[in-house]
Amino acid sequence: MISKSAINEVIARQLATANRPTYKRKILDEINFNIKNFAYIVSGIRRCGKSTLVQQILSQQPEKSLYINFDTPSLFGFQMNDFRTLDSIIEEKKPEWLFFDEIQVVEGWEIYIRSKLEQDFHVVVTGSNSSMLSRELGTRLTGRHISHTLYPFSYNEFIGYTKQKSGADTMLQYLESGGFPEYINSKDPRIITELINDILYRDILVRYNLRDDKAIKNLFVYLMGNIGNLTSANKLTYMIGVKSASTISDYLSYLENSYLISLLSKFTYSYKKQLINPKKIYSIDLGLHSLSTPSFSQDTGRKLENEVYMELKRKGLELFYFNENHHECDFILCKQNKPIDSVQVCEKLTPENEEREVAGLLEALDFLNLEKGTIITLDQDDIIFQKKKEIRIIPVWKWLDN
């Protein structure tokens, strides 16, 4: 059991850091905090800025708020009974807003959040595991929560944070460094290395009671070295040396739920076919890729594709890849299950690759009955009219400004 004085000490210590200058995240303008009796859930990978975001919200009404980050050594072992002690502190301080950072480390937390909503508190919660949050929210907070996902800095946040201008040069910087604020500041690779180790150990091996740490690490490194490529559980059993495809499927879900990777399904009108077709692999942040994979080439094209994918995810669009009649297109964008756009990505259109890239996009446009498509490059700007279709070629940094 944790004492009242220990919890008060944590609250005071953490509140003291809440007023430091920080870079305002774009998502802050997208969250409507005026809806009462709903918990606001912000989830995302560790170290992407969730605590900073919460503190930015907190700074708008500090006198009416109570903030506590549960992922701190002083609160290790916090249990349901300790919420009674926290309640006595809340009764004394009389806040209107409750901010609970990394609360998913406390078993049964969702029951407590529900009780606070019933007492008319405004509640903001963060967590670093999408599976745990979604399962617990579905059982205890059905219809009483609004969820948001926070990612590391986007490219536009990166240039704003580093006070640079958009263009091909800064895009190349971003494709190498990624968007973790602490790594951008220090350039110390140990920050990314320790982050990866922390997630693999705490969020996967310990949480799911796994013993084969070598297989998980080998799988992660393999996936980072194959961003933009297709893979399947059956293929990975051979590559990683794990006997069961179902075990690999579990490992993939653990990596995805911890926000290390993201998997993209093939576009098809059959949900069953979506499940059985190979998935494309992407990294949640390119800093993870750069520091996890020994590479003798810059892989700019694959990194660029990964960046476009993550930007589309930030927009909340339904995404798929296209592969029909021996033609491929990187992304099909959908809204409410209806295709609305088709996007191809390559570092540079050249005489050697133009026919393949354009043909893949045209096949997707014909298949989906779309009139316009886009090819995103590092620094080319043009328009192609072919087969009564309009194809816009646009630099990625200019596309991001649209």
Buried (B, 14 or more C-beta within 10 A) or exposed (E): EBEBEBBBEBBEEBBEEBEEEBEEBEBEEEBEBEEEEBBBBBBBBBBBBBBBBBBBBBEEEBEEBBBBBBBBEBBEEBEEEBBEBBBEBBEEEEBEBBBBBBBBBBEEBBBBBBEBBEEEBBBBBBBBBBBBBBEBBEEBBEEBBEBBBBBBBBBBBBBBBBEEEBEBEBBBBBBBBBBBBEBBEEEEEEBBEEBBEEBBBBBBBEBBEBEBEEBBBBBBBBBBBBBBEBBBBEEBBEBBEBEEBEBBBBBBBBBBBBBBBBBBBBBBEEEEEBEEBBBBBBBBBBBBBBBBBEEEEEBBBBBBBBBBBBBBBBEEBBBBBBBBEEBBBBBBBBEEEEBEBBBBBBBEBEEEEBEEBBBBBBBBBBBBEBEEBBBBBBBBEEEBEEEEBEBBBBBBBBBBEE
